[in-house]
Amino acid sequence: AAAARRTLRLINPLSAMEPVYSTPHTLKVLSIGPRTEMELIHLIGIGFLPPNITAVDLISSSPLIDLGDMHQLPYADQSFDVVISSWCLPYSDQPQKAVDEMVRVSRGGALAAIGCTFDPSYDPAKAGTRTSATDITGSFFTHADQLVTLFGDHCAEVCFQHNPIDRKRSGPVMVIVRLHR
């Protein structure tokens, strides 16, 4: 239930973006790191057609999710109108490479959405010394501007961003950008 709520935090603002709210049935969407079908069900719920939804993850038992690496996506250049990466970028030791792949598979004018978690207890001195899944929180992204920066010159517009209001508590860091045409 917590994972579903977390994913909806990013999908809900995405659903308000043009052209998602007006013509979702025409858009090709890529979900990076959904692990299970729950994120795909949410995407269908906002209007994307199942045949237009592609999903990829390193591990999944679902036949609806391709096996692959976000650092080397198994899709052609300019294949998708929307790319969503919900809470998986923190698992990367090369987040820039992962975002570069998101850009590569996105069509001009595409929307790219990333969500992760800010954790105020994160200690940058311990970066690269993760010892458990709880260490992989994405807390090294402390502000949405850091996520926007990963898109560099490919970012035409920041459509949405969110940072935790209370910096003493964990919370979502999210961004939705429109890429250049």
Salt bridges, closest charged atoms under 4 A:
ASP57 OD2 - ARG35 NE 3.40
ASP69 OD1 - HIS71 ND1 2.66
ASP77 OD1 - ARG104 NH1 2.69
ASP81 OD2 - ARG107 NH1 3.04
ASP93 OD1 - ARG130 NH1 3.29
GLU101 OE2 - ARG104 NE 2.88
ASP145 OD2 - HIS143 ND1 3.47
GLU157 OE1 - ARG178 NE 3.37
